[in-house]
Amino acid sequence: MRQELMSLPKGLAEEVARNLVMVANLLDEDPEQAYAYSRIALRLASRVAAVREAAGFASYATGKYSEALAEFRAARRMTGSVELWPVMADCERGMGRPERALAMAGEPEVNKLDKAGQVEMRLVAAGARKDMGQADAAVVTLQSPELASNAVQPWTARLRYAYADALLAVGRETEAREWFAKALEADQGGQTDASDRLAELDGIEFTDALAETEGEEASAAADTEPATEAKAEDTEAAEKPAEAAPEADSDKS
């Protein structure tokens, strides 16, 4: 990225770099803010491939899939690289076109991807199968040497989790539980919610102690208020003079 920015005047390069750093820092915790910074960088240097790629990921993170796909395509034209192929296919899924994502999984570009890219493409293809209502095909799509391997790679947790989820979708709950456990074992960075899925399958419910305490306090306050109001009403009734009894009707004597 630094090398690409060297094609810009120094002051402009520094300004673009600052915005790209903010995109990277905010992409996970505040995607909308990251998107705003990406638009600034794009306005300043739209002819830099790294800027187009960053803008694509910011758009992708905020669900603007059509915009993201356009940026990824632009970056690919500039670099000739195929590394964005899986995320481009996932944009097609996000736009409601899973059949296009599946078609991309069969293109020659996939053979040019590194191992991580090929695993990503497999995940996207399985997702497309599920989108199309082909849950059994999604299970088969995820079966691969990478899934069977005991070695833990950066993609291992997500691959095992996707396989567990696919198994659960076709009613193979026992196997799904086993693979959620394997995903949790490989998930050192908290990429998935495998622990929650395992707990759900085991029928374990977690309660928030703080929320429970607050709820009890609110309930106690609610129970106290009517009693206070009733006491006030009783006091008011006691202080109010009794109304005089109606006089007898002499005509009815």
Helices and strands as residue ranges (DSSP letters): H 2-5, H 10-26, H 31-44, H 49-61, H 65-79, H 85-94, H 98-105, G 108-112, H 115-131, H 135-142, H 145-148, H 156-169, H 173-186, H 194-201, H 209-239, G 250-252
